[in-house]
Amino acid sequence: MSLFDKREIVYGPETVSVGDLDLSVDGCYRNVVTIPLDVKPRRSLYVKAVSDNPVDVVVANEKGAAIAHKEGVRDVVMGPFSTGKLRSMGVFLGLYPGDKAKVQLEAWMERE
């Protein structure tokens, strides 16, 4: 990473599995995966998701309110989203019960 690079990685890139069989949850499938993000105030947040199966991607603030969402995507870059005064945000990945997907997820911030 360059000394003057404006991009600050918040999460990943990491592969996340969605839709795995899990007998400990209702419905027996882990159809929704949540990823908490530690962000800094007054930055722009970007989220990139690349999936082998269509997934729903939601970016939410620390109160759980959706800032943006995309349904049935395989390759998407979402943002910029202003972090304002926030210190935490999150990404939700979801799909229909019985489906399965491997999602390459990355989140980063840049100065506003």
MODA-V377114 format. One record per run of one state. SS is the DSSP state (helix for helix, strand for strand, loop for the rest). FROM is the first residue (numbers start at 1). LEN is the number of residues. Records with the same first field share a line. If there is no record, write none. Layout:
SS=FROM-LEN + FROM-LEN
This chain:
loop=1-7 + 19-1 + 22-4 + 31-1 + 39-4 + 62-4 + 83-5 + 95-6 + 112-1
strand=8-11 + 20-2 + 29-2 + 32-7 + 43-19 + 66-17 + 88-7 + 101-11
helix=26-3
